[in-house]
Amino acid sequence: MLKRVMVYQKIYGYFGGNSVHKTDKEGRGIYIERAGYHDSKRLAKYVKQEELTNWHIRCQEFSHRVIMPELSRRAGKIIDKETVIFDCEGMGFHQLHLPSLTLYRAIAELDQKYYPGRLGKLFVVNAPFIFVKIWR
């Protein structure tokens, strides 16, 4: 248990900050990912893919089992999706690091395979030119 806590603290240290903050008009939680502030190179160097995927699964399950039922109770209807704001402020070439992109790709594949349909809306904000080129 202590080792897992230490791994999760390490992961949070390399992430630029993420949280569920308030709700949208439909009552869905708004998840904000500050991707532009991720320390991608250190994340890839010091965090194993299995550690990151286990952390992500725990986050998804917490959202599904704790946050969404509470939002459903507050809204008086079933809330089973979230709104995501992907904030790219501060993003640059330093984050285009192949080992870290491999980690992020594993998370995206995990979401597509095991958590399909959870995304209500996605907003990408403050995207630099390079992000737009890669996204296409």
PyRosetta script that sets phi, psi and omega in degrees:
from pyrosetta import init, pose_from_sequence

init()
pose = pose_from_sequence("MLKRVMVYQKIYGYFGGNSVHKTDKEGRGIYIERAGYHDSKRLAKYVKQEELTNWHIRCQEFSHRVIMPELSRRAGKIIDKETVIFDCEGMGFHQLHLPSLTLYRAIAELDQKYYPGRLGKLFVVNAPFIFVKIWR")
pose.set_psi(1, -46.7)
pose.set_omega(1, -179.4)
pose.set_phi(2, -62.2)
pose.set_psi(2, -39.5)
pose.set_omega(2, 178.8)
pose.set_phi(3, -62.4)
pose.set_psi(3, -41.8)
pose.set_omega(3, 179.8)
pose.set_phi(4, -62.5)
pose.set_psi(4, -41.9)
pose.set_omega(4, 178.5)
pose.set_phi(5, -61.6)
pose.set_psi(5, -42.0)
pose.set_omega(5, 179.7)
pose.set_phi(6, -64.7)
pose.set_psi(6, -39.9)
pose.set_omega(6, 178.0)
pose.set_phi(7, -63.9)
pose.set_psi(7, -44.2)
pose.set_omega(7, -178.5)
pose.set_phi(8, -66.7)
pose.set_psi(8, -36.5)
pose.set_omega(8, 175.8)
pose.set_phi(9, -64.0)
pose.set_psi(9, -38.7)
pose.set_omega(9, 177.9)
pose.set_phi(10, -63.2)
pose.set_psi(10, -45.3)
pose.set_omega(10, -180.0)
pose.set_phi(11, -60.5)
pose.set_psi(11, -47.7)
pose.set_omega(11, 179.3)
pose.set_phi(12, -60.8)
pose.set_psi(12, -31.6)
pose.set_omega(12, 178.7)
pose.set_phi(13, -66.0)
pose.set_psi(13, -27.8)
pose.set_omega(13, -179.2)
pose.set_phi(14, -94.2)
pose.set_psi(14, -14.1)
pose.set_omega(14, 177.5)
pose.set_phi(15, -86.5)
pose.set_psi(15, 150.8)
pose.set_omega(15, -177.6)
pose.set_phi(16, -80.3)
pose.set_psi(16, -3.8)
pose.set_omega(16, -178.6)
pose.set_phi(17, 119.2)
pose.set_psi(17, 132.0)
pose.set_omega(17, 177.0)
pose.set_phi(18, -150.7)
pose.set_psi(18, 148.6)
pose.set_omega(18, -179.5)
pose.set_phi(19, -168.2)
pose.set_psi(19, 162.6)
pose.set_omega(19, 169.0)
pose.set_phi(20, -95.5)
pose.set_psi(20, 125.3)
pose.set_omega(20, -173.0)
pose.set_phi(21, -134.4)
pose.set_psi(21, 107.7)
pose.set_omega(21, 177.7)
pose.set_phi(22, 65.0)
pose.set_psi(22, -162.7)
pose.set_omega(22, -179.0)
pose.set_phi(23, -136.2)
pose.set_psi(23, 160.2)
pose.set_omega(23, 176.3)
pose.set_phi(24, -90.0)
pose.set_psi(24, -173.3)
pose.set_omega(24, -177.0)
pose.set_phi(25, -61.8)
pose.set_psi(25, -28.6)
pose.set_omega(25, -179.5)
pose.set_phi(26, -86.2)
pose.set_psi(26, -3.6)
pose.set_omega(26, -180.0)
pose.set_phi(27, 93.0)
pose.set_psi(27, 2.4)
pose.set_omega(27, 179.4)
pose.set_phi(28, -76.7)
pose.set_psi(28, 147.1)
pose.set_omega(28, 175.3)
pose.set_phi(29, -66.1)
pose.set_psi(29, 143.4)
pose.set_omega(29, 177.8)
pose.set_phi(30, -101.9)
pose.set_psi(30, 111.4)
pose.set_omega(30, 179.5)
pose.set_phi(31, -95.9)
pose.set_psi(31, 124.3)
pose.set_omega(31, -179.2)
pose.set_phi(32, -110.7)
pose.set_psi(32, 124.0)
pose.set_omega(32, 177.5)
pose.set_phi(33, -113.9)
pose.set_psi(33, 116.1)
pose.set_omega(33, -178.6)
pose.set_phi(34, -92.7)
pose.set_psi(34, 69.0)
pose.set_omega(34, -172.9)
pose.set_phi(35, -62.7)
pose.set_psi(35, -27.7)
pose.set_omega(35, -179.0)
pose.set_phi(36, -66.6)
pose.set_psi(36, -15.0)
pose.set_omega(36, -179.1)
pose.set_phi(37, -107.5)
pose.set_psi(37, 9.2)
pose.set_omega(37, 175.9)
pose.set_phi(38, -68.2)
pose.set_psi(38, 141.7)
pose.set_omega(38, 172.3)
pose.set_phi(39, -95.7)
pose.set_psi(39, 78.6)
pose.set_omega(39, -170.8)
pose.set_phi(40, -61.4)
pose.set_psi(40, -40.0)
pose.set_omega(40, -178.3)
pose.set_phi(41, -65.0)
pose.set_psi(41, -44.0)
pose.set_omega(41, 178.9)
pose.set_phi(42, -69.8)
pose.set_psi(42, -36.3)
pose.set_omega(42, 177.1)
pose.set_phi(43, -57.8)
pose.set_psi(43, -49.4)
pose.set_omega(43, -178.9)
pose.set_phi(44, -67.4)
pose.set_psi(44, -31.7)
pose.set_omega(44, -177.3)
pose.set_phi(45, -77.1)
pose.set_psi(45, -38.5)
pose.set_omega(45, -171.1)
pose.set_phi(46, -109.9)
pose.set_psi(46, -5.6)
pose.set_omega(46, -178.9)
pose.set_phi(47, -121.0)
pose.set_psi(47, 127.0)
pose.set_omega(47, 178.7)
pose.set_phi(48, -78.1)
pose.set_psi(48, 152.6)
pose.set_omega(48, -179.9)
pose.set_phi(49, -57.6)
pose.set_psi(49, -40.9)
pose.set_omega(49, 179.4)
pose.set_phi(50, -62.1)
pose.set_psi(50, -38.9)
pose.set_omega(50, 178.5)
pose.set_phi(51, -64.9)
pose.set_psi(51, -43.9)
pose.set_omega(51, -179.5)
pose.set_phi(52, -67.2)
pose.set_psi(52, -42.0)
pose.set_omega(52, -179.8)
pose.set_phi(53, -68.0)
pose.set_psi(53, -38.5)
pose.set_omega(53, 176.4)
pose.set_phi(54, -62.7)
pose.set_psi(54, -41.9)
pose.set_omega(54, 176.9)
pose.set_phi(55, -61.2)
pose.set_psi(55, -44.9)
pose.set_omega(55, -178.3)
pose.set_phi(56, -65.1)
pose.set_psi(56, -40.1)
pose.set_omega(56, 177.4)
pose.set_phi(57, -61.1)
pose.set_psi(57, -43.7)
pose.set_omega(57, 178.9)
pose.set_phi(58, -61.4)
pose.set_psi(58, -40.9)
pose.set_omega(58, 178.0)
pose.set_phi(59, -63.8)
pose.set_psi(59, -45.2)
pose.set_omega(59, 179.8)
pose.set_phi(60, -63.2)
pose.set_psi(60, -43.3)
pose.set_omega(60, -179.2)
pose.set_phi(61, -67.7)
pose.set_psi(61, -37.8)
pose.set_omega(61, 176.5)
pose.set_phi(62, -61.8)
pose.set_psi(62, -43.1)
pose.set_omega(62, 178.5)
pose.set_phi(63, -61.0)
pose.set_psi(63, -46.3)
pose.set_omega(63, -176.2)
pose.set_phi(64, -71.2)
pose.set_psi(64, -36.3)
pose.set_omega(64, -173.8)
pose.set_phi(65, -95.5)
pose.set_psi(65, -19.0)
pose.set_omega(65, -176.8)
pose.set_phi(66, -119.9)
pose.set_psi(66, -56.2)
pose.set_omega(66, -173.6)
pose.set_phi(67, -69.1)
pose.set_psi(67, -50.1)
pose.set_omega(67, -177.0)
pose.set_phi(68, -64.3)
pose.set_psi(68, -39.9)
pose.set_omega(68, 174.7)
pose.set_phi(69, -62.0)
pose.set_psi(69, -37.8)
pose.set_omega(69, 177.7)
pose.set_phi(70, -66.7)
pose.set_psi(70, -42.9)
pose.set_omega(70, 177.4)
pose.set_phi(71, -64.3)
pose.set_psi(71, -37.3)
pose.set_omega(71, 177.1)
pose.set_phi(72, -61.8)
pose.set_psi(72, -44.0)
pose.set_omega(72, 179.1)
pose.set_phi(73, -60.6)
pose.set_psi(73, -45.8)
pose.set_omega(73, -178.9)
pose.set_phi(74, -65.5)
pose.set_psi(74, -38.9)
pose.set_omega(74, -176.7)
pose.set_phi(75, -82.6)
pose.set_psi(75, -17.7)
pose.set_omega(75, -177.5)
pose.set_phi(76, 73.4)
pose.set_psi(76, 21.6)
pose.set_omega(76, 177.2)
pose.set_phi(77, -154.8)
pose.set_psi(77, 167.5)
pose.set_omega(77, -178.3)
pose.set_phi(78, -74.5)
pose.set_psi(78, 126.1)
pose.set_omega(78, 174.8)
pose.set_phi(79, -113.5)
pose.set_psi(79, 112.4)
pose.set_omega(79, -178.9)
pose.set_phi(80, -130.5)
pose.set_psi(80, 14.8)
pose.set_omega(80, 178.0)
pose.set_phi(81, -132.8)
pose.set_psi(81, 165.8)
pose.set_omega(81, 176.8)
pose.set_phi(82, -132.9)
pose.set_psi(82, 158.3)
pose.set_omega(82, 173.1)
pose.set_phi(83, -101.0)
pose.set_psi(83, 131.1)
pose.set_omega(83, -177.0)
pose.set_phi(84, -115.6)
pose.set_psi(84, 131.4)
pose.set_omega(84, 172.0)
pose.set_phi(85, -111.6)
pose.set_psi(85, 116.1)
pose.set_omega(85, -179.5)
pose.set_phi(86, -100.8)
pose.set_psi(86, 97.8)
pose.set_omega(86, -175.5)
pose.set_phi(87, -90.0)
pose.set_psi(87, 115.8)
pose.set_omega(87, -176.2)
pose.set_phi(88, -97.6)
pose.set_psi(88, 8.6)
pose.set_omega(88, 179.4)
pose.set_phi(89, -54.6)
pose.set_psi(89, 131.1)
pose.set_omega(89, -179.4)
pose.set_phi(90, 87.6)
pose.set_psi(90, -2.7)
pose.set_omega(90, -178.4)
pose.set_phi(91, -73.0)
pose.set_psi(91, 140.1)
pose.set_omega(91, 179.6)
pose.set_phi(92, -155.3)
pose.set_psi(92, -170.4)
pose.set_omega(92, -177.8)
pose.set_phi(93, -61.4)
pose.set_psi(93, -26.4)
pose.set_omega(93, -178.9)
pose.set_phi(94, -61.9)
pose.set_psi(94, -17.0)
pose.set_omega(94, 179.4)
pose.set_phi(95, -97.2)
pose.set_psi(95, -5.4)
pose.set_omega(95, 177.8)
pose.set_phi(96, -88.5)
pose.set_psi(96, 70.9)
pose.set_omega(96, -174.4)
pose.set_phi(97, -116.8)
pose.set_psi(97, 116.5)
pose.set_omega(97, -171.4)
pose.set_phi(98, -52.2)
pose.set_psi(98, -47.1)
pose.set_omega(98, 179.1)
pose.set_phi(99, -60.6)
pose.set_psi(99, -37.5)
pose.set_omega(99, 178.9)
pose.set_phi(100, -73.2)
pose.set_psi(100, -36.4)
pose.set_omega(100, 176.7)
pose.set_phi(101, -62.3)
pose.set_psi(101, -33.7)
pose.set_omega(101, 176.1)
pose.set_phi(102, -64.0)
pose.set_psi(102, -40.5)
pose.set_omega(102, 176.7)
pose.set_phi(103, -62.9)
pose.set_psi(103, -46.4)
pose.set_omega(103, -179.3)
pose.set_phi(104, -64.0)
pose.set_psi(104, -37.4)
pose.set_omega(104, 179.0)
pose.set_phi(105, -64.3)
pose.set_psi(105, -39.9)
pose.set_omega(105, 178.7)
pose.set_phi(106, -61.4)
pose.set_psi(106, -38.8)
pose.set_omega(106, 178.3)
pose.set_phi(107, -66.7)
pose.set_psi(107, -43.4)
pose.set_omega(107, 179.2)
pose.set_phi(108, -62.5)
pose.set_psi(108, -41.7)
pose.set_omega(108, 178.6)
pose.set_phi(109, -65.4)
pose.set_psi(109, -39.6)
pose.set_omega(109, 176.9)
pose.set_phi(110, -59.8)
pose.set_psi(110, -46.3)
pose.set_omega(110, 179.5)
pose.set_phi(111, -62.6)
pose.set_psi(111, -42.9)
pose.set_omega(111, -179.0)
pose.set_phi(112, -65.8)
pose.set_psi(112, -36.4)
pose.set_omega(112, -176.6)
pose.set_phi(113, -79.9)
pose.set_psi(113, -45.2)
pose.set_omega(113, -171.6)
pose.set_phi(114, -107.0)
pose.set_psi(114, -16.2)
pose.set_omega(114, -178.7)
pose.set_phi(115, -129.8)
pose.set_psi(115, 47.5)
pose.set_omega(115, -179.8)
pose.set_phi(116, -69.3)
pose.set_psi(116, 149.0)
pose.set_omega(116, 175.8)
pose.set_phi(117, 78.8)
pose.set_psi(117, 4.9)
pose.set_omega(117, 179.4)
pose.set_phi(118, -81.6)
pose.set_psi(118, -19.8)
pose.set_omega(118, -177.5)
pose.set_phi(119, -85.0)
pose.set_psi(119, 119.1)
pose.set_omega(119, 176.1)
pose.set_phi(120, -85.1)
pose.set_psi(120, -56.0)
pose.set_omega(120, 178.7)
pose.set_phi(121, -142.6)
pose.set_psi(121, 150.4)
pose.set_omega(121, 176.9)
pose.set_phi(122, -128.4)
pose.set_psi(122, 129.1)
pose.set_omega(122, 175.5)
pose.set_phi(123, -121.1)
pose.set_psi(123, 126.4)
pose.set_omega(123, 174.7)
pose.set_phi(124, -106.5)
pose.set_psi(124, 119.3)
pose.set_omega(124, -177.1)
pose.set_phi(125, -122.0)
pose.set_psi(125, 155.4)
pose.set_omega(125, 178.4)
pose.set_phi(126, 56.1)
pose.set_psi(126, 36.9)
pose.set_omega(126, -177.0)
pose.set_phi(127, -79.0)
pose.set_psi(127, 126.1)
pose.set_omega(127, 176.4)
pose.set_phi(128, -75.5)
pose.set_psi(128, 166.0)
pose.set_omega(128, -178.1)
pose.set_phi(129, -54.5)
pose.set_psi(129, -41.9)
pose.set_omega(129, -177.0)
pose.set_phi(130, -63.9)
pose.set_psi(130, -35.2)
pose.set_omega(130, 178.2)
pose.set_phi(131, -64.7)
pose.set_psi(131, -43.3)
pose.set_omega(131, -179.6)
pose.set_phi(132, -61.3)
pose.set_psi(132, -42.1)
pose.set_omega(132, 179.8)
pose.set_phi(133, -65.0)
pose.set_psi(133, -41.5)
pose.set_omega(133, -178.8)
pose.set_phi(134, -71.5)
pose.set_psi(134, -38.4)
pose.set_omega(134, -176.9)
pose.set_phi(135, -60.5)
pose.set_psi(135, -37.6)
pose.set_omega(135, -179.5)
pose.set_phi(136, -67.7)
pose.dump_pdb("model.pdb")
